[in-house]
Amino acid sequence: MYKIASTDKMKKIMGDYFLSLDSGEKKIAWCTSVGPAELLRSFGFEVYFPENHGALLGATRTAMDFIPEAVKCGYSGHVCSYTTADIGSYLKGDSPLKSHYKMKGHPKPDLIAYNTNQCREVQDWLQFFAKEFDCPIVGIVPPRHMDEVTQDEVDLVIKQFKNMIPVCEQVSGQKFDEENFRETVRLSKEATLLWQKVLKTSTAMNAPLSFFDGTIHMGPIVVLRGTQLAKDYYTGLLAELEDNVKNNIGFLPQAKTRIFWEGMPIWGKLRMLSDLFTANGAAVVASTYCSSWVFDKFDENDPWNSTARAYTEIFINRSEKAKMQMLTDWFNEYRIDGIIYHDSKTCFNNSNAKFGMPQRLREKTGVPALVIEGDLCDLRFFSEAQSVTKIETFLEQLEESKLALNG
Ligand code: SF4
């Protein structure tokens, strides 16, 4: 049975992180997952990420208990189920943060910051909490869906980043310190580059990290970037995975096909899907989702420009043309045989199968595609029986055409 030994360390780090949020020692800033975490940390805030809580609600399959509470308050059951599950959990006063991490519940924010580089939903979501906690809220609203991100667009985002400073100073009681900011960006850059290397270990034919394991091991790069802890964690994980590659130890020896996962994870079905692919000899070796926390443009010598650019250039914030190019590069790098698109019912923004891109990308690359319908948290939108049949048929066809091609 393949096991990543670093998993225990990761669980401990995440447990300690949640406890520190509850300790009351530091002021707390809430931040969107690809928001300006480095700037917030440079003011000494402990940073909490509501999307991480959304994923926890999905993975523990408690989301469906909470979504109806948000619906009662006027939120549609068809909008982002991170949002509705998180708001519902707050309204109901219950969360796995209590049962799993012994927290009192949602940590009270001193400041809330969002970046709509991923979607506008985060603005509505976090505004609910700003009102609820009577707390200041700041937002970055960058240009969206670009082929190329020009310097003019980056300058606009820098201006918005800098507009956050007076609010951060007032709430934290600390003056902005450019050196602190540079140091946080340096730590964040080093951790994110290690995370990138971790993901790239699975370019090896005997891949040591599956997409499903990646969704677990990405915890520290989401919630602890900008800290030494995250850097140390990925240094250890990378060493372990590189060792596995050297010793030809992978999560699925002799995989028949190599698959790319596009879109959000189906959090409540990770284990089932992982087992399904394994049983069919298919290794899911790469994803857009796990790659979303690779910010390889970070540069402590140019902290404003590099962070504004990195957070604006992310996959989800790009045009179809740019996304197709990024996917094509990943297909080549990871030697992908087929791509599975998760068309998520409540996350329009991170679903790329709604306007014909799978067909166009197949024409461009020749890589076969399958679209499955589901959701990140709300399993009422996921038909397991139907999806299993679709995936098994797709994998069988892939395998056959690969065999035919290789004679
Ligand atoms: S990107 Fe999707 S899942 Fe994430 S917050 Fe926005 S709508 Fe929700």
Residues whose N, C-alpha, C, O or C-beta is under 5 A from the ligand:
A	BS01	SF4	C80 Y82 Q118 C119 E121 T346 C347 N349 N350
